[in-house]
Amino acid sequence: MKLINGLLGMALGLFVIPAMAIGDEFVEVIVEDKTALIADPVELLEPDVGPKRFDLTQGLVKANIERLTAEQSPEYTVVWSTTKKALQYADHQIFGVDYDDLLEQIVSQYGLGACIRANDVVEIYDIKANRFYCED
């Protein structure tokens, strides 16, 4: 009987001791490195930083570009140096880094180009008719 109790105690000791050692190691890691539990400070982004989204709507591309300009860069005036009537056939979302990127995504789909002039004018032109129009 003593032998069985001794073996049983030894068996329990083999399971309990490693569990305590593992538990102590786990606790020691947390206690030793208190900063591991503290999250790095999160830098809040300003509203103008980060990707921008624009919803293209079905209809004339001209209306979409004018709406994009009014929403994203209202200081710009859009001038049309083309009579091309491009149509957007379905609603679609585009994402870009800034106004220039969004504008480029729109005009490039329709063979149009866009120049942002120093006097805050965005000039839209037909690339086929004026391939190097924007280069000053």
VMD Tcl script that draws the C-alpha trace (Angstrom):
set ca {
  {0.00 0.00 0.00}
  {2.84 2.34 0.85}
  {4.39 1.49 -2.48}
  {1.19 2.37 -4.35}
  {0.77 5.64 -2.40}
  {4.41 6.47 -3.06}
  {4.07 5.78 -6.79}
  {0.81 7.72 -6.91}
  {2.39 10.66 -5.11}
  {5.39 10.52 -7.39}
  {3.15 10.41 -10.48}
  {1.18 13.42 -9.24}
  {4.43 15.19 -8.47}
  {5.63 14.64 -12.02}
  {2.51 16.29 -13.40}
  {2.18 19.08 -10.85}
  {5.81 20.19 -10.73}
  {6.18 20.71 -14.50}
  {2.85 22.52 -14.55}
  {4.04 24.80 -11.80}
  {7.35 25.34 -13.54}
  {5.59 26.20 -16.78}
  {3.20 28.44 -14.88}
  {6.09 30.17 -13.11}
  {7.99 30.65 -16.35}
  {4.92 32.16 -17.97}
  {4.39 34.51 -15.04}
  {8.08 35.39 -14.94}
  {8.09 36.39 -18.60}
  {5.19 38.77 -18.06}
  {6.63 40.13 -14.83}
  {10.13 40.53 -16.28}
  {8.94 42.38 -19.38}
  {6.11 44.62 -18.27}
  {6.28 46.61 -21.50}
  {5.21 43.50 -23.46}
  {1.69 44.09 -22.20}
  {1.63 47.75 -23.14}
  {0.67 48.45 -26.73}
  {2.78 50.79 -28.78}
  {1.24 54.24 -28.98}
  {-0.92 54.61 -32.06}
  {-0.29 57.65 -34.17}
  {-3.58 59.18 -35.23}
  {-3.71 60.04 -38.91}
  {-4.92 63.38 -40.06}
  {-8.09 63.26 -42.18}
  {-6.20 64.12 -45.40}
  {-3.65 61.32 -44.94}
  {-4.21 57.87 -46.37}
  {-6.01 56.44 -49.35}
  {-8.90 58.38 -50.78}
  {-12.03 56.85 -52.23}
  {-14.21 58.22 -54.98}
  {-17.50 56.86 -56.29}
  {-17.76 57.10 -60.05}
  {-21.38 57.23 -61.11}
  {-23.00 56.22 -64.35}
  {-23.17 59.07 -66.85}
  {-20.80 61.61 -68.35}
  {-17.19 61.42 -67.24}
  {-17.17 65.22 -67.28}
  {-19.72 65.28 -64.44}
  {-17.64 62.78 -62.43}
  {-14.43 64.79 -62.86}
  {-16.15 68.02 -61.87}
  {-17.65 66.32 -58.80}
  {-14.26 64.79 -57.89}
  {-12.66 68.23 -58.12}
  {-15.39 69.87 -56.03}
  {-15.07 67.19 -53.31}
  {-11.31 66.60 -53.19}
  {-9.72 69.86 -54.39}
  {-12.28 72.67 -54.50}
  {-9.52 75.25 -55.08}
  {-9.14 73.94 -58.65}
  {-11.20 75.02 -61.66}
  {-11.76 72.42 -64.40}
  {-11.34 73.58 -68.01}
  {-12.22 71.34 -70.96}
  {-9.99 71.48 -74.06}
  {-11.81 68.60 -75.72}
  {-15.24 67.98 -77.13}
  {-14.97 64.24 -76.51}
  {-18.09 62.90 -74.75}
  {-16.88 60.02 -72.59}
  {-19.43 57.96 -70.68}
  {-19.13 55.99 -67.44}
  {-21.41 52.97 -67.95}
  {-21.67 51.71 -64.38}
  {-21.18 52.88 -60.82}
  {-17.68 52.07 -59.61}
  {-15.38 52.94 -56.70}
  {-11.77 53.93 -57.21}
  {-9.05 54.41 -54.62}
  {-5.98 56.60 -54.81}
  {-3.34 58.35 -52.80}
  {-4.54 61.86 -53.61}
  {-6.59 63.95 -56.03}
  {-3.97 63.67 -58.79}
  {-3.99 59.87 -58.59}
  {-7.79 59.64 -58.69}
  {-7.97 62.07 -61.61}
  {-5.32 60.12 -63.53}
  {-7.24 56.87 -63.02}
  {-10.39 58.42 -64.47}
  {-8.94 60.22 -67.50}
  {-6.60 57.38 -68.52}
  {-9.58 55.07 -69.10}
  {-11.00 57.35 -71.78}
  {-7.97 58.50 -73.76}
  {-8.00 61.82 -71.95}
  {-5.21 63.62 -70.19}
  {-5.19 66.14 -67.37}
  {-2.79 68.99 -66.65}
  {-2.81 70.79 -63.33}
  {-1.58 74.28 -64.10}
  {0.14 76.69 -61.72}
  {-2.94 78.94 -61.62}
  {-5.07 76.15 -60.02}
  {-6.64 75.16 -63.32}
  {-7.12 71.50 -64.21}
  {-7.17 71.24 -67.97}
  {-8.69 68.12 -69.52}
  {-7.60 67.35 -73.09}
  {-7.73 64.57 -75.70}
  {-4.44 62.62 -75.69}
  {-4.74 61.53 -79.34}
  {-5.15 65.10 -80.54}
  {-2.51 66.58 -78.20}
  {-0.15 63.82 -77.16}
  {2.45 66.10 -75.52}
  {0.05 68.84 -74.50}
  {0.99 68.87 -70.82}
  {4.75 69.08 -71.21}
  {5.88 72.64 -70.66}
}
mol new
graphics top color blue
foreach p $ca { graphics top sphere $p radius 0.5 }
foreach p [lrange $ca 0 end-1] q [lrange $ca 1 end] { graphics top cylinder $p $q radius 0.2 }
display resetview
